[in-house]
């Protein structure tokens, strides 16, 4: 009872609705990088249409079902989305605790390829067939393992406040961690993945603040290693032929240079606006091999034209721009290295894939991120987007 004789009534405190909680200033929803997410989703959607266009008439691959690759591509995208969400839920910082486990699984995966479980696809012995029309390429997951593994090693003492930059011993440990899977993949041999991994290692070192002597030394070692690989005959004949065709496009246009030659014809015939989705003569005529995977960009060039192909490149540029912004705004060196590693990965792999389609890079058989058909690639790409989102969510809202 109050002095006036009336019972006191508890003050009403309005509660936030579920929708209000979602849009709250500190909510996960608000902290996400939506430009990054939308760009990745648009690329996946465009890739789905291009994969369907490239495969719907190839009865030798689809077993008479024109939706064979379309359904599997959508399934891969769905699983990839779940992996990306799971990565965000775990968080890039908590992933430190599971990095040794993930790294060990990645090593076991590529070792399994060298065992009787491994299969050869298009000359590369880098696959594990799991049945039902699905297969795994463990080297795709090694890209994530090297990024997070090197990030843990290089950032440990810096984030703890013990040092301003990684010392020489720390850099050697990180390089050793990366060298093991690279050597195993080179034994397959999967030269395309080795090139991407080499670029990732270089990008991670640059982002870590390691001495420039390590960066220049790594570049020199890469050149020396390439010469040794060539001289020791580690590469298969088909890989050597691809480099020869790149150096001289007119060397064998009906043989090893056939893919690039037909891809350039397809892209050139598209003109400014393209021939229209599902109306490409080169695509429907099945002139370009592996058009749903390695040479998917040729479908875009022919059917969507210069405008459509440029839009795909712009979306990739958006992802790289947002990833760079996330790297710069990370609150710890670990997050900076993780984001920078993903930037290097996507940038180099996209340039190599599109470049080999245009004939300005050697054919190495690596997919275009989010666009090419391939479960392992899609899974790894989505995990990478999840890592970027996690790093972004650690920043203050004003950043």
C-alpha positions in Angstrom: 0.0 0.0 0.0 1.2 3.5 -0.8 0.7 6.6 1.4 -2.4 7.4 -0.6 -3.9 4.1 0.3 -3.7 2.6 -3.2 -1.8 -0.5 -3.9 1.3 0.1 -6.0 1.2 -1.3 -9.5 4.4 -2.7 -11.1 5.7 -0.5 -13.8 5.1 -2.0 -17.3 8.3 -2.6 -19.2 7.7 -3.3 -22.8 9.4 -6.5 -24.1 11.0 -6.7 -27.5 9.2 -8.8 -30.0 11.0 -11.6 -31.8 11.3 -9.4 -34.9 12.7 -6.7 -32.7 15.3 -9.0 -31.3 16.3 -10.1 -34.8 16.9 -6.5 -35.9 18.4 -5.3 -32.6 21.6 -3.4 -33.0 23.8 -6.1 -31.6 22.0 -9.0 -33.2 23.6 -11.6 -35.5 21.3 -10.5 -38.3 22.5 -6.9 -38.2 26.2 -7.9 -37.9 26.2 -10.1 -41.0 27.9 -8.7 -44.1 24.9 -8.8 -46.5 26.8 -7.6 -49.5 29.1 -10.5 -49.2 26.3 -13.0 -48.6 24.1 -11.7 -51.5 27.0 -11.7 -53.9 27.8 -15.4 -53.1 24.1 -16.3 -53.4 23.8 -14.6 -56.8 27.0 -16.3 -58.0 25.5 -19.7 -56.9 22.2 -19.0 -58.6 23.9 -18.0 -61.9 26.1 -21.0 -61.6 23.1 -23.3 -61.2 21.6 -22.0 -64.5 24.9 -22.3 -66.3 25.5 -25.9 -65.1 22.0 -26.8 -66.2 22.5 -25.3 -69.6 25.8 -27.1 -70.0 24.5 -30.5 -69.0 20.8 -30.8 -70.0 21.6 -32.2 -73.4 24.5 -34.4 -72.5 22.8 -37.7 -72.3 26.2 -39.5 -72.0 26.7 -37.8 -68.7 23.2 -37.4 -67.4 22.0 -41.0 -68.0 19.0 -39.6 -69.9 17.9 -37.3 -67.1 18.4 -33.7 -68.1 18.0 -32.6 -64.4 20.7 -35.0 -63.2 23.4 -32.3 -62.6 20.9 -29.6 -61.7 19.5 -31.6 -58.8 23.0 -32.5 -57.6 24.2 -29.0 -57.9 21.3 -27.7 -55.8 22.0 -30.4 -53.2 25.6 -29.4 -53.1 24.6 -25.8 -52.6 22.2 -26.7 -49.8 24.8 -28.8 -48.0 27.3 -26.0 -48.5 24.9 -23.4 -47.0 24.5 -25.7 -43.9 28.3 -25.9 -43.5 28.6 -22.1 -43.9 25.9 -21.5 -41.2 27.6 -24.1 -39.0 30.9 -22.3 -39.4 29.3 -19.0 -38.3 27.6 -20.7 -35.3 31.0 -22.1 -34.2 32.8 -18.9 -34.8 36.3 -18.4 -36.2 37.8 -18.0 -32.8 36.3 -21.2 -31.3 37.5 -22.9 -34.4 41.0 -22.6 -33.0 40.2 -25.4 -30.7 39.2 -27.8 -33.5 41.9 -26.7 -36.0 44.2 -29.7 -35.2 41.3 -32.1 -35.7 40.2 -30.4 -39.0 43.8 -30.3 -40.2 44.3 -34.0 -39.4 41.1 -34.9 -41.2 42.2 -33.0 -44.3 45.6 -34.8 -44.3 43.9 -38.1 -44.0 41.6 -37.2 -46.8 44.4 -36.5 -49.3 46.3 -39.5 -48.1 43.2 -41.6 -48.8 43.4 -40.4 -52.4 46.8 -42.0 -52.8 45.4 -45.3 -51.5 43.1 -47.7 -53.4 40.2 -45.5 -52.4 41.4 -42.8 -54.8 40.1 -42.4 -58.3 41.4 -40.7 -61.5 39.2 -38.1 -63.2 40.3 -36.3 -66.3 43.9 -37.4 -65.7 44.1 -36.2 -62.1 44.2 -38.8 -59.4 42.7 -36.6 -56.7 39.2 -37.9 -56.1 37.3 -40.3 -53.9 34.1 -41.7 -55.4 31.4 -42.1 -52.7 28.7 -43.5 -55.0 25.3 -42.1 -56.1 27.0 -39.9 -58.7 28.9 -38.0 -56.0 32.6 -37.8 -55.3 34.9 -35.9 -53.0 38.1 -33.9 -53.8 39.9 -33.7 -50.4 42.3 -31.1 -51.7 39.5 -28.5 -51.6 39.3 -28.8 -47.8 43.0 -28.5 -47.5 42.7 -24.9 -48.6 40.6 -24.1 -45.5 42.9 -26.2 -43.3 46.0 -24.3 -44.4 44.4 -21.0 -43.9 43.1 -21.6 -40.3 46.1 -23.7 -39.4 48.7 -21.1 -40.4 46.5 -18.4 -38.8 46.6 -20.2 -35.4 50.4 -20.6 -35.5 51.3 -17.1 -36.8 48.9 -15.2 -34.6 49.2 -17.0 -31.3 52.0 -14.9 -29.7 50.9 -11.7 -31.4 47.3 -11.9 -30.2 48.6 -12.8 -26.7 50.6 -9.5 -26.7 54.0 -11.2 -26.5 55.2 -10.0 -29.9 54.3 -7.4 -32.5 55.0 -9.7 -35.5 55.6 -13.5 -35.9 59.3 -14.4 -35.4 61.3 -16.6 -37.7 60.7 -19.8 -35.7 57.0 -19.2 -35.8 57.0 -18.6 -39.6 59.0 -21.8 -40.1 56.4 -23.8 -38.1 53.6 -22.3 -40.2 55.4 -23.1 -43.5 56.0 -26.6 -42.3 52.4 -27.1 -41.5 51.5 -25.9 -45.1 54.3 -27.8 -46.8 53.1 -31.3 -45.8 49.7 -31.3 -47.6 51.2 -29.4 -50.6 53.8 -32.2 -51.1 51.1 -34.9 -50.8 48.9 -33.2 -53.3 51.9 -32.7 -55.7 52.3 -36.5 -55.6 48.8 -37.0 -57.1 49.7 -34.9 -59.1 47.2 -32.0 -58.8 49.1 -29.0 -60.1 46.1 -26.7 -60.1 45.5 -27.2 -56.3 49.2 -26.8 -55.6 49.2 -23.4 -57.4 46.2 -22.2 -55.4 47.7 -23.4 -52.1 51.0 -21.7 -52.9 49.1 -18.4 -53.5 47.3 -18.9 -50.2 50.5 -19.4 -48.3 52.0 -16.2 -49.8 48.8 -14.2 -48.9 48.8 -15.5 -45.4 52.4 -14.6 -44.8 51.9 -11.1 -46.2 48.9 -10.6 -43.9 50.7 -11.9 -40.8 53.3 -9.1 -40.9 56.2 -11.6 -41.3 59.5 -10.3 -42.5 59.7 -9.5 -46.2 62.7 -11.9 -46.4 60.3 -14.7 -45.9 58.0 -13.4 -48.6 60.8 -13.0 -51.2 62.3 -16.3 -50.1 58.9 -18.1 -50.6 58.6 -16.6 -54.1 62.1 -17.7 -55.0 61.5 -21.2 -53.6 58.3 -21.4 -55.6 60.2 -20.7 -58.8 63.0 -23.1 -58.0 60.4 -25.7 -57.0 58.6 -25.3 -60.3 61.9 -25.8 -62.2 62.7 -28.9 -60.2 59.2 -30.4 -60.7 59.6 -29.9 -64.4 63.2 -31.3 -64.6 62.4 -34.3 -62.4 59.5 -35.4 -64.5 57.0 -35.3 -61.6 54.3 -33.9 -63.9 52.2 -36.2 -66.1 52.4 -35.9 -69.8 49.0 -34.3 -70.1 50.0 -31.6 -67.7 53.2 -30.9 -69.7 51.2 -30.8 -72.9 48.8 -28.2 -71.4 51.7 -25.9 -70.6 53.1 -26.4 -74.1 49.7 -25.5 -75.6 49.6 -22.4 -73.4 53.0 -21.3 -74.6 52.0 -22.0 -78.2 48.2 -22.0 -78.7 48.6 -23.1 -82.3 50.6 -26.2 -81.4 47.8 -28.7 -81.3 44.4 -27.0 -81.7 42.6 -30.3 -82.3 44.3 -32.1 -79.4 45.6 -30.6 -76.1 44.6 -27.1 -77.2 41.1 -28.1 -78.2 39.4 -27.1 -74.9 40.8 -23.6 -74.8 40.3 -23.1 -78.6 36.6 -24.1 -78.4 36.0 -22.1 -75.2 37.4 -18.9 -76.9 35.1 -19.5 -79.9 32.1 -19.9 -77.5 32.9 -16.7 -75.6 33.7 -14.7 -78.8 30.4 -15.8 -80.4 28.4 -14.4 -77.5 29.0 -10.8 -78.4 27.7 -8.0 -76.1 24.5 -9.5 -74.8 24.9 -13.2 -75.7 22.7 -15.7 -77.6 20.4 -16.1 -74.7 20.3 -18.7 -71.8 20.0 -22.2 -73.1 20.5 -21.0 -76.7 24.3 -21.3 -77.1 25.4 -23.2 -80.2 28.7 -24.2 -78.8 27.2 -25.2 -75.5 24.2 -27.1 -76.8 26.5 -28.7 -79.5 28.7 -30.0 -76.8 31.9 -28.6 -78.4 33.5 -27.6 -75.1 34.5 -30.5 -72.8 34.0 -30.1 -69.0 31.7 -27.1 -69.6 29.9 -27.6 -66.3 33.1 -27.6 -64.2 36.4 -26.1 -65.4 35.0 -24.2 -68.5 31.7 -23.0 -67.1 32.7 -19.4 -67.8 32.5 -20.2 -71.5 28.8 -20.9 -71.1 28.4 -17.4 -69.5 30.3 -15.8 -72.3 28.3 -17.4 -75.1 24.8 -17.3 -73.6 25.0 -14.2 -71.4 27.5 -12.3 -73.5 30.1 -9.7 -72.4 27.5 -8.1 -70.0 26.7 -11.4 -68.3 30.3 -12.4 -68.0 31.3 -9.0 -66.7 28.5 -9.3 -64.1 29.9 -12.6 -62.8 33.4 -10.9 -62.5 31.8 -8.0 -60.7 30.2 -10.3 -58.2 33.5 -12.0 -57.6 35.0 -8.5 -57.2 32.3 -7.7 -54.6 33.2 -10.7 -52.6 36.9 -9.8 -52.7 36.2 -6.2 -51.7 34.1 -7.2 -48.7 36.6 -9.8 -47.7 39.4 -7.2 -47.8 37.3 -4.8 -45.7 36.7 -7.6 -43.2 40.4 -8.4 -43.0 41.2 -4.7 -42.4 38.6 -4.4 -39.7 39.3 -7.6 -37.8 39.9 -7.2 -34.1 42.8 -9.7 -33.9 45.6 -10.9 -36.2 44.0 -14.3 -36.4 40.9 -12.9 -38.0 43.0 -10.7 -40.3 45.0 -13.7 -41.5 41.9 -15.9 -42.0 40.1 -13.2 -44.1 43.3 -12.5 -46.1 43.8 -16.2 -46.8 40.3 -16.4 -48.2 40.8 -13.3 -50.4 44.0 -14.8 -51.9 42.3 -18.1 -52.5 39.2 -16.7 -54.3 41.2 -14.1 -56.2 43.9 -16.4 -57.6 41.5 -19.3 -58.3 39.0 -17.0 -60.1 41.8 -15.4 -62.2 43.2 -18.8 -63.1 39.9 -20.3 -64.0 38.7 -17.4 -66.2 42.2 -16.9 -67.5 42.5 -20.5 -68.8 39.1 -20.1 -70.5 40.3 -17.0 -72.3 43.7 -18.6 -73.1 45.8 -16.2 -71.0 46.6 -18.8 -68.3 47.5 -22.5 -68.6 44.7 -25.1 -68.2 45.0 -26.6 -64.7 41.5 -27.9 -64.0 40.4 -25.8 -61.1 36.8 -24.6 -60.6 35.3 -21.1 -60.6 34.2 -20.4 -57.0 30.4 -20.8 -56.5 29.8 -21.1 -60.2 31.3 -24.5 -61.3 29.7 -27.8 -60.6 31.4 -29.7 -57.8 30.4 -30.6 -54.3 33.8 -30.4 -52.6 34.5 -27.0 -54.1 31.0 -25.7 -53.1 31.4 -27.0 -49.5 34.9 -25.4 -49.1 33.7 -22.1 -50.6 30.7 -21.9 -48.2 32.9 -22.7 -45.2 35.1 -19.8 -46.3 32.2 -17.4 -46.5 31.2 -18.6 -43.0 34.7 -17.8 -41.7 34.5 -14.3 -43.3 31.1 -13.7 -41.7 32.4 -14.9 -38.3 35.3 -12.5 -38.5 33.0 -9.6 -39.4 30.7 -10.4 -36.5 33.5 -9.9 -34.0 33.8 -6.2 -35.0 32.0 -3.5 -33.1 28.8 -2.2 -34.9 30.4 1.1 -35.5 33.3 -0.5 -37.4 
